[in-house]
Amino acid sequence: MMAEKVQKKVLLNFIYLSRHHAGGKDQVALNLLEGIYKNGDICRCAILCYDYAVEYIREIAPEADIISVKAPKSGAELVRLAHIECVNTFILPGIIRKNNIGLVFHASCTTGLFKLKVPSIVIPHDIKAVSHRVMGSVKIVWYKYILYKMMYAVDFKNADKIIAISKADCSEIRNYYAKYKDKIVQIYNPIKVNVNDVIPEMPKKGDIVAINIQFHHKNIITLIKAFEMIQDKIDSRLILVGNIPKRVHYLQEYVKEHNLSDRVIFTGFVNGKRKRELLTSCCIYVNPSLFEGFGMTAVEAMILKVPTLLSRVSANYEVTKGMCRYYEPADDCEALAEAIMTFFDSPETGEELELKSKEMLRRYDYKKIAAQYMELFLEVMG
């Protein structure tokens, strides 16, 4: 008798996961993994990751088929990118042969120098290093700009499909890499937030919170300056959540120089539980970003029924469906200060927040989005 043909698997390439949670890109991969697991599709997948990620992947998907490789000792950005490129170029082809892989999904960019023998899909998350080289007073250095421009070109050439995380992201990829526009598939990010059915009481008192402060384009300096302008008119503190690498030390320096340390609090990195506590106890979540490819935390805040104020840039308005309050221009501290005061003068009702929460849950449920991904994987795998 002819042996039964073994079903080929989708390889979820998760070597992009950082040792310490790096924000939205890591969370997208983990939410997608949990959605695939909860939908009963993990048996169709294998997962490639660095050795340090095995434990927390196993916590999400206990029965997952995990293939690990040794991580580089250095955590420097360029070293990490170079190592990922080497793994995807020289090690990945052997993994594909030995593990009956029929398709590779790269959970970020830097996917290897050559096209694989099986179909591949990449999610770059955004191409801001190319499309927004200058944001505010910061300009990406020339060698990083060239590196990323070449990297995206190689990744998109070798991929069979490119995931755009919003219509705004799709438009930018089409604009800067028009040659590959027919490969683009737009799928929104999967969001996993547990929410209760209690309608919040309004008005609400608490702190003003901003999350993911570790990059220049998050524009936290404008929020600090706006808060400084209104601090005598409100009782709230400003809570800034996230790692503070050397590149954004100027935030702490400004707070210290302007005697704001009693009212502006830096929490450093917090885990998911603490992040939820900070959101649910605050009176406003603010995202003053100069650029967003998607903006996950704003959606999470809306799902948790938290009043949300966003800069009206790139994908912010699209992803939140125009249901938040917005201000512009993004780098105008006076406009932001005025928008915050409007929140205190005319707070949203609990019923309004409940409606927004239900809409965001319906739109971005992680199991629903994971099903869309699996449908695409199987279609491309053929």
C-alpha positions, 0 to 999 in steps of 0.5 A: 500500500502507498504510504499516507502523505504527511501533511506539511506544516506552517513554520511560524518564524519567531526568532524575532521575539526579544529577550525582554518584551520589545512592544507591539511587534512581539505582542502581535506574534504572541497574540497570533500564536495564542489565537492559532492555539485556541482555534485548534490549528497549532497541530498544523504549525511548527515554531522556530525561536531562539532558546530564551523564548521556548519557555514563554511560547510553551506557556501559550501553546503547550503542545506546540512543535518548537524548534530552537536555535542558540541566541547571540550573546550580544543584544545590540540591534545591529548584531541581532539583525545580522544574526537573524539574517544568518539564521534565515539565510543559512540555517532555515533551509535545513530546518525546512527540509528536516521538518516537512515545512510547506510555508514560512511566516516571518513575524518581522523583517530581515528574512534572509538573503535568498528566496526559500524553496517553499512559499514565505510570508512576511509582516514588516509591521511598518516601514517608517525607517524608510517612509518617515526618516525624519520625525520631529527633530530626529533623523535616522542616520544614513547607514541605518536608512540605507540598511533598512531600505535594502533589507525591505527590498530583499525581504519583499522580493523573496516573499510570496505575500507581504502583510500590511497591518493597516490601510495606511501601512498598505499605502506606504508599502505600495508607495515606496515598493510599488514593484511588489504591490501585488503581493500585499495582503492587508490584515489588522493586528490581533488583540487579546484583552480580557474585559468585564461587562461592567459599564464604568461610572463617569466622570472618572478621576485618576492619572494620565497614562502613556505607554511605550515611551522608548522611541523618539517617534512616540513623541513623549516630550510633547506630552510632558510639555503639555502636562507642564502647561496644565499641571496647576489646573488638574490633580492628576499625575502623568505616568510614563510606562516603558523602558528608558534606553539611552536614546530617550534619556532626555525625557528624564532630564527634562522632567528633572530640570523643570522640577516635575519629578513629583508629578511625572512618574517613569515606571520602567518596564511593567508586565501585562498585569501591571500595564492593565492595572495602570490603564484601568485606573487612569482617567485618560490614556494618551498616545501623542505619537508622530507615527503609528503603523497600527497603534495596539495600546490605543485599541487595548485601552478602548477595549478596557473602556478607558478614555483615549486621546490620540494624535491624528496621524497615520493609522491612529484614526483608521484603526480606532475608526474615528471613535476616540478624541484626537488632536493635531498637529502631533508635535503641538504641546498647546494643542495637546494641553487643550485636548487634555483639558477638554477631557476634564471639562466634558468627560465621556459617559460610561455608555460611550466607552462601552460602545467603543469597547464592543466595537474594538473587540468585534473588529480585532479579536485575536482568534478571528484575526488568527483564523484569517492568517491561517486561511492565508497560510493554507491558501498560499501553501496550496 
